[in-house]
Amino acid sequence: MSIDTSGQVTIRGEGSATTTNLQQGLNKAYCTFAQSSSHTIDDSFNISGLSDDGAGQTTVSYTNVFSVAKHPIAGTSNWNGVFTHDTYTTGSNQIRGRGADSTSLSDRGTMTMLCGGSLA
């Protein structure tokens, strides 16, 4: 392990001589929320709030913004649902839910999301 003058931590990879930058490998934001009711956040990190944008659509806003708009996002939806995202910006993303057997957007019970990338 090494720490440079800027505070970046580099560690050796599993079973090899390659190294990994610790900060780059961490989730930069995550959120679990109920989309089908009051959009209440159950657990989060680096999330400043949610807004209900209509059936199956929620904008998730970040406390600390990303350095690029198209940062990696992954998520899940319960109730046999599908998670998608749209409207890329550095400060927020729109999360969308729908049933697996439908193309129409609809509120889901629990939505989760994880974000990677670099913060600004």
C-alpha positions in Angstrom: 0.0 0.0 0.0 1.2 3.5 -0.8 -0.2 7.0 -0.2 1.0 9.8 -2.4 1.1 13.5 -1.5 -2.4 14.1 -2.8 -3.8 11.4 -0.5 -4.4 8.8 -3.2 -4.2 5.3 -1.8 -2.8 2.5 -4.1 -3.0 -1.1 -3.1 -1.7 -4.3 -4.6 -4.3 -6.4 -6.5 -5.3 -9.9 -5.4 -2.5 -12.4 -6.1 -0.6 -10.2 -8.6 1.9 -7.4 -8.9 -0.8 -5.0 -10.4 -2.1 -2.1 -8.3 -5.5 -0.5 -7.8 -6.3 3.0 -6.9 -8.6 2.6 -3.8 -10.6 5.8 -4.4 -11.5 4.9 -8.0 -12.8 1.5 -6.9 -15.3 2.8 -4.3 -19.0 3.5 -4.9 -19.5 7.2 -5.0 -23.3 7.2 -4.3 -26.0 4.8 -3.5 -29.7 4.9 -2.6 -32.5 2.6 -1.6 -36.0 4.2 -1.7 -39.7 3.4 -2.0 -40.8 4.6 -5.4 -44.5 3.5 -5.0 -45.3 5.7 -2.0 -43.7 8.8 -0.6 -40.3 8.4 -2.2 -38.8 7.9 1.2 -35.1 7.2 1.3 -34.3 4.1 3.3 -30.5 4.3 3.0 -28.2 6.5 1.1 -24.7 7.9 0.6 -24.0 11.2 -1.3 -27.7 11.7 -2.1 -29.2 15.1 -1.4 -32.8 14.2 -2.3 -35.4 12.7 -4.6 -38.2 14.2 -6.7 -41.3 12.3 -8.0 -41.4 13.0 -11.8 -44.6 11.0 -12.4 -45.4 7.3 -12.7 -42.2 5.2 -12.6 -39.9 8.2 -12.7 -37.7 9.6 -9.9 -34.9 12.1 -10.1 -32.1 11.3 -7.7 -29.9 14.3 -6.8 -26.3 14.0 -5.5 -24.7 16.0 -2.6 -21.3 16.0 -4.3 -21.5 16.0 -8.1 -19.7 13.8 -10.6 -17.0 15.0 -12.9 -18.8 13.7 -16.0 -22.5 13.3 -16.8 -22.4 9.7 -18.0 -21.0 8.0 -14.9 -21.7 4.3 -14.3 -25.1 3.5 -12.7 -26.6 0.2 -11.8 -29.8 -0.6 -9.9 -32.6 -3.0 -9.1 -36.3 -2.9 -8.8 -38.6 -5.3 -6.9 -42.1 -6.5 -7.8 -40.9 -8.2 -11.0 -39.7 -4.8 -12.1 -37.1 -3.4 -14.4 -34.7 -0.5 -13.5 -33.5 1.9 -16.1 -32.0 5.4 -16.0 -32.1 8.4 -18.2 -31.3 12.2 -18.3 -27.6 12.1 -17.5 -26.2 15.1 -15.7 -23.3 15.5 -13.2 -25.7 16.5 -10.4 -28.6 14.1 -10.8 -30.1 11.2 -12.8 -33.6 10.1 -13.5 -34.4 6.6 -12.4 -37.2 4.8 -14.1 -39.2 1.7 -13.2 -41.6 -0.6 -15.0 -42.9 -4.1 -14.8 -40.9 -6.8 -16.6 -44.0 -7.6 -18.7 -44.7 -4.0 -19.7 -43.2 -1.2 -21.6 -45.2 1.4 -19.6 -43.5 3.2 -16.7 -45.0 2.4 -13.3 -43.9 3.0 -9.7 -42.0 0.1 -8.1 -41.9 -0.8 -4.4 -38.2 -0.6 -3.7 -35.6 0.8 -6.0 -31.9 0.6 -5.4 -29.0 2.3 -7.3 -25.2 2.3 -7.1 -23.0 4.9 -8.8 -19.3 4.7 -9.7 -17.0 7.2 -11.5 -15.1 10.3 -10.4 -16.5 13.1 -8.3 -15.8 16.7 -9.4 
